[in-house]
Every structure is written in C-alpha cells, then in structure tokens.
Amino acid sequence: MKTSDIGIAPLEQAEAAKRYAEALRRMASQAAQAGDATQAGKFEELAEKLEAGVLTIAFCGHFSAGKSTLVNALCGERLLPSSPIPTSANVVTIRNGKPGAHVVFRGADGSVKETPDLPVEQLSAFAVDGEGVAAIDVSYPVPLLGDRMALVDTPGVDSTDGAHRAATESALHLADVVFYVTDYNHVLSEVNFRFLRTLHQWGKPTYVIVNQVDKHRESEVSFAAFREGIRTAMQAWRIEPAGLLFLSLREPGHPLSQQGELVRIMEALKPLTEPLMLHSAARSARYLAEEHRACLRQTNAEAREGLLAELGGGEALAALERKRAELEQAIAAVESAGERDMARWKEEVDRLLGNANLTPAETREKAREMLESLQPGFKVGWLGSGAKTETERERRLEALAADFNAQAAANLHNHVRDLLRREAKAAGWEGAEREAELERSFPAADTAWLKARVKPGAGADGQATLNYAAETSAEWKAQVRKAALRLLGELDGRKSPARAAEAASLHDELARLGGQEAVAARLRDMDAAERAAEAALLALLPGEDEASAIALPSPHPVQAAAAAAERGARADARPAEPSAISRLADVAASSAAASASDVSPIGAPTGAAELLAQAEALIRPIPQLRKQADSLAAKAEQLRQSRFTIALFGAFSAGKSSFANALVGLPALPVSPNPTTATINRIVAPTADAPHGSAMIAMKTPEAMREDLAHSLERLGVDPAAVRGAADDAAALLALSKRMTPDDIHPRGRPHLAFLRAAAGGWARYGEKLGTHFLAGEAEYRRYVAEEE
C-alpha cells in the first residue's frame, strides 16, 4: 500500500459529504449569478456525484493507446468501439446494471435531446460522434463495478480535435481516480508528462498503465532498465503516480502483463470510496474556482482590450505601470528620506561610540591616583602638609583631565566631527560657522566634572577604579551622542525644503499621467474583481482540519527475471521462425539480384556535379553561406561517385532504426522501445579505409555547438546579455543553465533543458573532439548513436 497525503480532514465522512454538497451548490449558484453557466453546471454535477456516492474511475491517455479496449476487457464485453485508429470521440460512463444506454444529443442550435433507452448494440455509432453527441451513460452487468463504482472512457489527450480534448478535460472534475494509459513505445512522450503533471498538480490519484508490453524485447533493453527509465523520467517532471502497471491486451497471458493486479487495485479502491470522493470534490472545487476566474477574464476580454487600446496596447500599459511604480517608489523614498537618514546617522554615531575607548590602562591609572588623593588620611609631607596635599590633589585631577580629554579627542570627538562634516557638506552647510559650531558642541571635560563623577565614599582599589572609569566614559559618551544627534537633526532640517520640493515635483509628474492612470486603474480593478470572485467561491468551501493520509493500493512489481525466463520458455516452445530482419533482407537480396542486369551507368549526374561545383565556388567566399557551400560540395561528390541517399523520417520510436537494420540484414543501429537515435546516421558500403563494422564519426564544430547552446539558453529565457557575454566559451554557456530545474521553466522549454544537461554531461569526454572526424569501432559508434551528449 502506498500512503498518499490527499488533504482530507478527519471528519465524519457522511457529514463531510453533506457539507461539501451544500457548499458546491452554493458555489454553483454564485457562479451562475456571475454568468458562468459552465462552471455552475460542473459544481452541480460534483454535488450530485457526492450525494450519489459513486466512485468514478477515469481512463485517459494517448489516442489509440488501448483505453477503450481496456475498458471493454474490464467489463467483459465489447461495449465501446476500438480499433488501431482513434475511435472514442465522447466521454462514456459505464455503470453496473441492466443493459441499456442513455445518450444526450446536442443540436447545432445548442438544444439538447435525450434518448434514455437505447440498446447497447447501437452504442458504437454514437461513441464516435463527437459533434452531435454530448454525453453517453451506459448500464451493463459488470460485477467488478458493484453498486458504487463507475468507469469513464475518454478521447485521447493528444487528439488534434479540440472537441476531443475539451471532452476529456470536462470529465476530469468528476474523476476520483485516474488510470492514464500509454502505449509501450510512447511512454516518454512529452504529451504524457504534461498531462500527468497537470493531474499531479490537481491532486488526482493517478495510476500509469503501459499497454502493449508484449512489444518488449529483452535483447533490446532489460525490463528492469525500461521500468527504471520511466520512473526516472517521471521524477524529473516531479510526477509521483500512485502506481505503475504494465499490460498486454493483445496477449493477456504475457508474463509481464499485470491485468490481475489492475483488477486487484480496483477492488482495493472500493473501501476508500468516501475519502476519495471527498478529496476529489475538494480539489475539483478549487480547480473550478480557478476556471471561473478564467471565465470572468474571458467575459471581460472585450472591455479589457478596449481599455488597452485606449492606452496604446499592452506594451504601453506595461510602460505606464512601470512609470507609475517608479514614481510611487521615488515619492516614498523622498518622503521617508529624513527618517532613513536619521536612522543611519544614529547607527553610525552608536558605532563610533561603541568603538571608542576613553579609559585605557594609562588613563585608569591616573584615575586611581586621583581617587587615592581623595581618600581620608591622604597626606603629602610633614611640614605644611595641608597645602601640599591639596596641591597634589589638584595636580592629579588635572593630569586625569588632560589624559581623558586627549583620549576623547583622538578616539571619539575627531571621528564624530568627521561624520558631521561629511553630512553637513552634503546638506550644503560649510564654512567657519560650521566649524565653530562643531567646536562648541564637543568641549573638553573640566576637572570639576571629573571630580563630580566620584561617588561619596568611593575607594581607590582596582574595582573602584574600574567602576569610576566605566561610569565616567558612559556619561561622556551620552553627552557626545546627544550633541551629535542635535546637530544631525539640524542638518535634516536644512534638507527638508529640498526634499519637499522634490516630492512635489514627483507628485506633479504622477498627476500628469492623468487619464492614462485612470484607465490603468480600471484594468487593475478588473483583475482584482476577478481574483475576488475566485476567493469568494473558495470561501464557501467547508474549513478543513489537519490533513489525514489514505493508503492507496499499489501494484506488486513484476518479477523481471522470472518473466524473462518464462518468456524464453514460451519462445522455445514455438517453432523457429525467421526474424523480420532476415525476411526483409532476403527480399532485398532477391530484388537486387533480379535487377542487377538492369543496372547501367548514369551519365547525366557528371554534368550536374559540375554545375553544383560551380555554384559552390560562387558562394564559398560569402561567410554566411559556407554551410550551404559545404552541402553543395558534398552533393557534387556524391554524384561523381554515383552514391544516392535514402532517408528515413518519422515519429520517435516508430521503428526507423529497426527498418534500416531490416533493409541491410544486420543490427547496424541500436534499437529500444524508447528514443535512441540521438544523431544523424548513414549506413554505407565498407571501403578499404572504413572496413565493415566501423563508423566515421563527424563531431559538431565548436561554432555550431556554441550556436546550439546559445539558442537553447535564449529559449529558456536566459538574459540575452549574459548569453552574448559567454558566446565564445561553450563551458561558460553551459554554466548558465546549471541552476535550472524542470519546475523553473515552461514544459515547452524542457527539451532545451534536456539538451543542455546532455551537453554538460558529455562536455568532459567530448569537448576536445568538437570539429574533428575519426574512425570508431562498433562498440564506440553505438554509444555515439544512442547517447545524447
């Protein structure tokens, strides 16, 4: 079992379902009042589904991946049309019950007509009609479903028909669990990952089913490696499915097929019906609220376009918003400049005060001597001792004052004056008046002040001296701080008129935006109203307590080793048959032998080769056309040597490499169920210089590599200036993408990120080989063919 946090509060389930249904109906009413009938209908459908208590299992995926065939297999009857080409054009819901079909038809004028009692035998004709049929509900005896489960078959998510995609998306809000079906050869399709990522972000519990696993060939890739490759790719897209299953509907008994596991999982989901439905209702309600906001935005599109036209377009609006933001920011900065200056000044003054040591050791010694002279019984000499003692006291006090003032001047006053001079100069206050004020503000400490700091009864020992020094220093710093801040306050007052004038000028400039700003404000109000409408819908949802977890059933993994052994035994039991490669090679050989007598030299290409050579000579001097010149030269040489090229094009994993191998009768190119061909390959006859089984590898030129890297970086939104700055250094270009993750970029940019990662991974091994040609053995060239580095 896999524990998945699905955000359901541990409430009594029946009561919670009732509360959610009531909330959904209020949301439907509110959406309808806003003119959004589509979301209102979906909210109502969600409420009805909660009340019905039916667990809905949706099957989505690639067209022709086998969704309808799988649904038919689960139902035990061919209820839905299926074929190698896309057939499902509608969402079809299947429930357990008496045979019958309920079809809702949609007229061209939007009218709706229902036929509630159609025979199931006629269902196929309606299931492929995507235009005239709105919905199909089927009832048929399907014991697997029981009374509280329904299956939903949907059109392909990659269909080119917009109606098909819309039908699939419109059904997902009712799905409680999604089984995403893809065929074996297209598991790694970007379409799959985009849709699965959407389901993951939506919060839908999703199982991934890989159909047609009978196509697996252990000789091409081990099953364990194939399965791990799928998991790794999903992790790169931040996709965490509830489970990964492999099926073969063509060969149900195939050892890798997990049809029994699928049935077991569906049975295990039944006891989880209530919590899964509540979870689905909560997540779908939030999604529909977002869609409601999108609907309102679409409704306002014409008005928004008109307002934008008044402003001169979207770029003009962006420029206006930037200008408004700049002005508002500048006004705020000017109006708060005084407060910011004072805060900065206080910080600097406090820093200077904190760093200033006014009573170092020599000063404290003089303070001790002064304190000693004030102690009772202190005398100097025997005759005339009173006068001498007083004189000594004065001398010691004056010595302390001189030393203290010297320390204060050097360690504090001068630094504070420098700060004040700098700020006064910025405020335009200079000259003798300023210097006089600075001198008056920081006078020297006189002896009376120092003596007054001595507390009655103070001793002269070491601790008393330390206390006196600390208290005297603190009081003096407090006086200096007060004087400094008073002067800085006066400086701020001198700056105020200039700041007021600047703020007034900025306000005038903001006012001149006038009508344009009023139009922009209407646009902002429109956006705010749309957001408020979404928030108002979400506010109707019941409050949730701390989320609880639900243990979703997970499939038992396929035992790959046993499956491979069983598959081998099955293969040994069958009569040996010639492989596709040998059969097609025999046909090619027979054809070649039959037509050998018809082969005759062709004379015309020689003249064509000369014309191409002349054209190549004409454009070769033009730097921008050198690639084209190389191409013309190569084509001319092919004509001279009577060599012609058959090119194979097609979708990834369509079998191009396998077809080429079949034509030559040898496994010349590597093949696998996932895309392997990462380079352009040519298969030619061996020569003396290039024997059988070798390959001539032509590496990209450094210039071409840098161009490719720069192109991918620009498509990922990297600053063009940064790309240009590193344009001559491939390693520097690769470094620009190091911190990017798939979550940082749009899905369409992820192939570019994959290319950059592959290039970075191979740079250490292959960077020095760029622009070279070299002969490689079979093992080495197979790696070059398959690895995207």
N, C-alpha and C positions, 0 to 999 in steps of 0.2 A: 504494500500500500504506500502511496506517496502522499505526504502531508502538504497541502497547499493552503496558504492563507487566502481566504476568499472574502474577508471583510464582513462576516455576518455576526451581528451582536447575539450573545447567548440569551435570546428572548424566547418565550413560549411561542413555538412555531405557528400554531393556528392563529393566535392573537396577532403575531407579527404579520402574517399573510393578510389578515383582515385590515390592519392598519395601512399596509402598503397599498392594498387595493383601493381603499378610500383616498389615500394620498394621490395615487395615479389618476383617479377620476377627477380630483380637484385640479391636477396638472392638465388633464385633457380639457377641462372647462376653460382654464386660463389660457391655454394655447389657442383654443377655438375663438375665444373673445378677441385674441390678437390677430385673428385671420389666418392662423396656421392650421388648416384642416388636416394636413398630412400627419404632423406630429400629434395632433389631438387624437386622430384615429389610432395611432400606434400606442399612445398612452392608454387608450380604452382597451385595445387588444391585450396589452400587458395585464391590465386589471382583470379582464375576463379569464385570461390564462391562469392567473394566480387563484382565482375562485374555482376554476375547473380542476386545478391540482394535477395537471398532466405534465410530465417531464418531457421536454422536447429535445430530440437528438437531431442535429442538422448535419448533413453530409455536403461538404463544399470541396472545391478543388479545381484542378485543371479540367478543361473540356476534354472529353474522351479519355479521362483517367480511369473510368470504371465506376463512377458513383452510382449511376442507375443500375448497373449490373450487380453491384454490391448490395444495393437496397433490395433488388429482386431476390438475391441469394438469401438474405436475412428473412425475407417474407416467405420464401419457399415457393414463389410463383412469379412468373414474368408479368408483373403489373405495369412496369414502365418500359417505354421503348429504349433500346440500346443498340448501338452499332459503332463501328470504328470512326464514324464521323459524328460531330456534335448533334445530339437529338433533343435533350431537355431544354425547353425554352421557357418553362414556367416552374414556379415553386410548387411542389406536390407534397402534400401532407398525408401520411398513411397512419391509420389507427386500427386497432383490433376490433372486429365486429362483423356484422353481416355484410356480404359483398354488395358494393354499391359505390357510386361516385357522385360528388356534389361539385358542379362546375359553375363558376361565376364568369359570365361573358361581359366584355367591355365593348360598348358600341363606339363608333367613330365620333359621335357627339358627346361621349362621356357617360352615356346612360349605362346602367348595369342590369343584367338579366341573369337569373339563376335557374339552373336545371338540377334539382335535388336528387333525382332518382335515375341517373344514367347507368347502364350496365357497365361493369368493369371492362368488358371486352372492347368497348368503344373508347377506352381511356387513351390509347396510344395516339389517336388522331388529334386529341386535344392537347396532349402534353408537349407536342412540337409546335403548337400555335402560340407564338409569343405576342402576337398582335391582338387577336380577338379574345383571348382568354386571360382573365385577371387572376384567378386562383383555382386550385383543384384540391379537393379533400376526398381522400379515398378511404373506404372502410372495407376491411378484408380480414378473414380469420388468420391472425398472426399470433400464435401463442407466446412468442418471445416478448411481445409488447405488453401483454397483460392489459389491465384496465387503466393504467396511469402512465403510459409511455407512448410517444408518437415519433415517427421518423419523418424527416423532411429532406427531400431531394431538391437540389438547386442547380441552376445552369452554371456553366464554367466561369470561374472568376476572371479568366483571361480571354473571355469571348470578345470579339470585335463588335458585337452588337451591344450598344449601350443599354437597350431594354433588358438584355440578359443580366448584365452586371447590376443594374438597378434592382431587378427582381431578387437577386441573391442578397444584396445589401439590405433590402427591405424586410427580408425574413430573419435576419440575424438578431434583431432585437428580441425575438421570441425564443431564440435558441438558448437552452440551458447548458448544453454540452455540444461541442463541435468536433466532428471527425473530418479532418482535412485529408483528402485523397489525392495523391500524385502518382504518376506512373514511374516505373523504375529508372527510366533514362532521363527524367527531368526533375529529379528530387531537388537539385541545387539551383533550379530556376529562380531568378530574382523575383518573378511574379509570386512564386510561393512564399518567399521570405517576406516580401512586403505585406502580403495578406496575413500571414501568420503573425507578423509583428503588430499589425492592427488588432488582431484578435487578442494578442497578449496584453497590449496596452488597454484594451477594452476590459480585460479581466475575464474573458470567456475561457473556462476549462477546455483545453484543446488536445485531442489525440491526433498524431500524424500517422497516416496509413500509406505505406509504399506498396502500390499494387504492381502486378506483373513481375513479381520476384522470380518467376520461372525463367526470366531472361538472364538471371545471374550466372556467370561463368567463373568458377574458382580459378581457372587458369589466367583470367584477365586481372582479377583483383580478389583478394581473400574477402570473405563475407564480413569478418571482424573489422578489416580496414575500411570496407564500404560503409558499415554501420557507424564506425567512429568518425569517418569523414562527414557524415550527415550531422552527427552531434556537434562536432567542432564548428561546422558552418552555422548551425543554429545558435551556438554560444556567441559567435562573432556578431550575430544580429540581435543579441540579447533576447533570444526566444527560448522559453522553457516549457515545452509541451508536457502534458500530464503523462504521455506515453508515446512510444514509437513502435508501430506494428508493421509486419511485412505479410502481404497476402499474394496469392495467386488464384484468381478466379477462373483462370483457364485450366489450371491443374490444382484443384483443391487439396489433393493428397501430397503435394510437393512438400519435401521435408522442411523447407524454410517458411512455408505458409503458416500463419497463425490465426486461421479463421476461428478455431476453437477458443483462442484467447480473446478474440473480439467479442464473441458471444458471452464468454465469462465476464468480461468487463461490463457489458451492457446489463447483465443480470445483477452485477455488484453495484451498479448505479441506482437501481430501483429503491433500495432503502434510504438513499440520500436525496430522494425527490424533493422534500420540503426545503432543506437548507440550500440545495442547488437552485431551486426556483426563486427563493428569496434573494440569493446572491445575484442571480440573473436580473431580477426586477430592479434591484438597487443600481447595478452597473448600467443596465439599459436605460433607466430613467435619467441618469446623468448624461449618457450619450445623447438621448433625445433632447435634453435641455440644451446641449451644445448645438444640435441640429436646429432647434427652434431659434436660437440666436442667429444661425446662418440663414434661416428662412427670413427673419426680420431684416437681415442685412440685404438679402436679395430683394425684399419688398422695397427697401429704401434705396435700391441701386439707382433708380432714375433720379430721385431727388439728390442723391449724393453726387451723381455725375453732373447734374445741373449746377450744384454749388461749386464743384471742382472746375467746371467750365468758367464760372464767374471769376475764379482765381487764376485761370490760365492753365489748368491741368494739375496733375498730381505732383509734378516736379515743382511747380510754383507753390503748391501747398506745403511741400516739404521745406522749400526755401523759406517760406513765411514762418513755419513752425520753428525752424532753426533760428531765424532772426528774432522772433518773439522770445524764445528760450534764452538766447544770448542777451537780449536787453533786460529781461527779468533777472537773469543771473547777475548782470552788471549792476543793476539797481540794488539788488540785495547786497552785493559786495560793497558798494559805496556806502549804503546806509548802515552797514554793520562794521565799516572800517574802523570807526572810533573804538568800539568795543574790542575788536580784534587787536588793534594797536595797543590798547591798554593791557590786555591780557598778555600780549607778547612782551611788553615792557616790564610788567610785573615779574614775568618768568625770568627775564634777563637780569633784573635787579636782584631777585632772590638767588639766582645762580651766583652772581658776583659776591653777594653777602655770604653765601654758604661756603664759597671757596676762600674767603679772606680769613687769615689767621692773624688776629690783632694782638695776641699774647703768647708769642713763642717763649722758649725757655729763658732767654735773657730778660725778657720783659717780666716774666713771672718772678724771676729772682729780684728784680727791682721792686716789684710789688711786695714780696716777702720782707725786704728790708724796710719798706715803708710801713708795713703792718707791725713789724717789730718795734719801730720807733714810737708807735702809738700805744705800746703795751705799758701798763702801770709798772713803775720801778725802773723804766728805761732812763739811764744817765750817761753823760759823756764827761769825763774828767772829774776832779775832786774840788778844785777851786773854781768858783764862778760856774758851777756845773749847770745851773738853770738856764743861763743864756746859751751856753754851748749846746745843751741838749735841744733847745728849741731851734737853734741854727741847724743842727744836724737833721732834725725832723723836716725842716723846710728844704734842706738840700736833697734829702731822699725823695721827698714828694715831687720836687722839680725834676729830678732825674727820671722818675717814673713817668711824669707828664711828657718829657721830651722824647723818651723811648716809645711810649704809647702812641704819641702823635706821629712819630716817624713811621711806625708800623701801619697806622691807619691811612696815612697818605700814600705809602707805597703799595699796600695790599688792597686798599678799598677805595679811597677818595679818587685817586687818579683814574681808576677803571670806570667808576660811576660817572665822572666828568666826561670821559671819552664817549661813553654811551650817550650822554645828554648832548654833547657837541654834535655827534653824528645825527641824532634825531632832530636837533634844533636846525641844523643845516638843511635837512630835508624839508623842514617846515618854513625855511626862508628866514630864520632868526639867527643873525650873525652879528659880529662886531663887539666893541668894548662893553656895551651894555650887557650882552650875554655873558661875557667873561666875568664881569663884576658880580652878576647875579649868581654865577656858579661858585665864586669865591665866598660870597656871603652865605650861601646855603650850606656850606660844609666847613664851619670854623674848627679851630683846634680845641681839644679838651683842656680846660684850665685845671689848676691844682685844686681849686675849691670843689669842682665837680668830681674829681677823682677821690678826694677825701670824703665827700658826702656819700660815696658808694660803700664806705666801710660801715658795716653794721655794728651797733653797740655791743661791746663785749666780745668782738671777734678776736680770735687768737692769731698767732703768727706761724703756726706749724704748716706742714705741707698741704693738708686737706683744706685748711682755712685759706691758704694762698690760692689753691685751685678754685675754690668756690668764688673768691673775690674776682679772680681773673675771668671766670666764665660769666658771672653776672655783669661785670663791667663791660665785657665785649658785647654781650647780648643787648644791653641798654644802648650802647653806642651805635650798634648796627640798626636798632629800631629807629633811632633819630635820623640816621642817614637814609634809611628806607622811606621814612615819612617825607623828608625833604626832597628826595629824588622823585617820588610819585607826585608831590605837589608841582614840581617843575614839569614833569611829563604831562600832567593834567593841563597845565597852561599851554604846553605845546599842542595838545589835542584841540584846545580851544582856538588856537591860531589856525589850525587846519580846517575847522568846521565850515567857514564860509565857502572855501573852495570845494569841499565835498558837497555842500548843499547845492552849489551851482551846477556841479557835475550831475547830481541826481536829478535836478530839474531838467537839465538838457536831455538826459536819458528818458525821463517820463514824457517829454515833448516828442521825442523820436518814436516812443511806443504809441503815443496817441496818434501820430501821423499815419500809423498803419490803418487806422480808421476802419472803413468799410470792409477791407480785406480781413482784418482781425475778427470782425463781427461774423463774416461768412465762415471763417475757420472755427469760430466758437460754436456755430451751429453744427458743423461737422463733428466737433468733439462731443457736443451734446447728443448727437445721433448715436455715436459709438457708445457713449455712457448709457444711453437708454437701452441699447441692445444688450449690453452687459448686465444691466439691472434686470431686464426681463428674464435672462438666464438665471440670475441669482434668485429672483422671486420664485421661479419654478423649483429650484433646488431647496428653497426654504420650506416648501410644502412636504418634503420627504420626512418620514419619522426620524428622530435622532437615533444614532447607533451607539451602543456601548462598545467597550473594547472588543476588537475583532477576535473571533474564535477560528480555529482551523478545522478543516474537513479532510479526512484521509481519503483521497481519491484512489480508486483501484488502478494498479499499474500492471502492464503485461509482464509475464515471465520472459526473460530473454531467450532468444533462440540459441540452442547449443550448436555453435557453428561447426565444431569438429565432428560431432555425431551426424549433423546434417550433411556435411561433405562426404562422410563415409557412406551414408545411406544413399546419397545421390550417385556416388561412384558405383555402388552395388546395382542401382537401378539401371545405370548406363551399361554395366557389364551384362545385364540380363537381356538387353535388346540386341538384335542383330547389328553388326557393324555396318554403318552407312558412310559413304564418302562425305567429307566435310564440304561446306559451302565453298570454301576456298578452292579445294581440289576440283569440285564440279565446275565452277566458273572458269578455273584455269584450263581445264580440259576443253571447254567450249572455246575459249580464246585461242588455244593452240590449234584446234581444228580449223577455226576460221582463218587463222594466219596461214596454215598450210594450204587451205583451199584457195586462198587469194594470192599466194606467193607468185604464181605465174603471171598474175595481172599487174604486178608491181613494175613500174618503169620509171626512169629518171624524169624529173620535172625540170624543165629549162627556165621557165618564167621567173622563179624566185631569184636567180642571179641578178637580173635587171632590177628587181625590187630591192635587193640588198644594196646595190649601188646607189639607188635613189635615197634609201634610208641613210646610207653613209654620207651622202652629200648634205642631207638635211641635218644630220648630226654635226657635221663640220660647220654649218652655218650658225647653229645655236650654241655650240660649245663655248665660244668666248663670252656668252652672257651668263654671269654668275647665277642669276635666278633660275636659269633653265638647265643647269648642269645635270640634275637628276633625270630630266627628260632626255638629255643628250646621252647619258649612260644607258637609258632604256632603249633608245634608237640603235645604239651601237650593239647592244646585246641581241636585239631582234635581227639586225643585219647579219650577225654572226650565225644565229640560228638558221637563217635562210641559206647561208652559204654552206652550212653543214647538213642541210636538209633535216633539221630537227624541228618537230612540232610539239605543242603542248596541249594536253587535255586537262582542263582544270575541273576540280570537284568543289562545288559550293553547296552549302546547306546549313540547316539549324544545328546547334551543338548536340552531340550525342545522336545524330541522325544515322550514323554509320558510314561516314565518308572514308575514314581510315580503314574500316573493315572492307569496304567496297574496293579500295585501292589494293589492299592485300589480296583480295579475291582475284582481281584482274591479273596481278603478277604471279599468283600462285604461291606466295611466301608471306609470312608475317613481317613485312618490312617495316610497318609503322606500329607503335604501341596502341592498344585499344583498351577501353574500360567503359563502364556504364556512366561515368562522369566525364565532363570535357577534359580531354588530354592534350589535344593538339594546340600547342602554345606558339608555334612558329609556322612559317610557310615552308612546305617540304616538296621537293621534286624527286621523283624516282626515275633514274635514267639507267641506261645500259652500262655495265662496267667497262673500264678502259685500262690501259697499262698503268697509267698514273693513279687511277682510282679503282682498285680491284673490287670484286664482289664483296658486299658486306661492309664497305667503308662509306664514309659520307664527307663531303666537303662542306664545312661549316663557315658561313659568312656572317660575321658579327656586325651589329649595327655600328655605324660610325659614331664617334663621340658627339659630333654636332647633332646628328639625328636623335641620339639618346637625350641630349640636353633639351632639344625642342619638345620631345615627348613628355619629359618630366615637367617642363615649364607649362605646357598645355594642360596637363592634369592638375597641377597646382592651381592654375588660374580657374579651372572649372570647379575646384573645391573652395574658391573664394579667398585664397591667399592673397595678401596685399600685392598688387602688381609691381609696386616699387621694390618690395623685398625679392620678388621673383627676378626682376631685371637686375637687381644688385648681385644676385648669385648666378646669373645666366651663364657665365663662363666656367662654372665649377659644379659638376654634377653632384659631388658629395654634399656641397652646400645646399643645392636644391633638394636633395633627399632629406637633409636635416630639417627643412621647413615643415615636413609632414610628420615628424616623429611623435609629436604630442597629440595628433588627431586620433579620434576613436570613431567607430561607426555611429555612435549616438550623436556626435557633433555635427554630422552632415546629413543632407537630404539623401534618401535612398538612391536617387539617380547619380549621386556622386560617389557611391560606394565602389563601383567598378574602377574608378580612377584611384581611390584609396588602395584598393587591392593591387592595382598595377604598381603604385609607389612602394607598397610593402614588399611586393615580389622583387622589384628592382633593388630595394635596400638590402633584402636578404641575399641577393646574388652579387652585390657590388664587390665584396671582398674577394670572391672567387673569379669573377669575370670582368671586373672593371678594367684591368690592364689589357684585356683581349679585345676591347672595342676597336672596330675598324680593321680587324685582321681577318684573314682566311686561313684555315688549316684543315688538314685531313684527320678524321677521327674514326676510331674503331666502332663496331656495332654497339657495344655496351655504352660507350660515351655518347654516341649520337642519339641513342634512345633517350638518354637523360635530357639532352638538349631539346628534343622534340616535345617532351612531356612537361618539363619544369618551366614555370613562368618566372624566370629570374634573369 
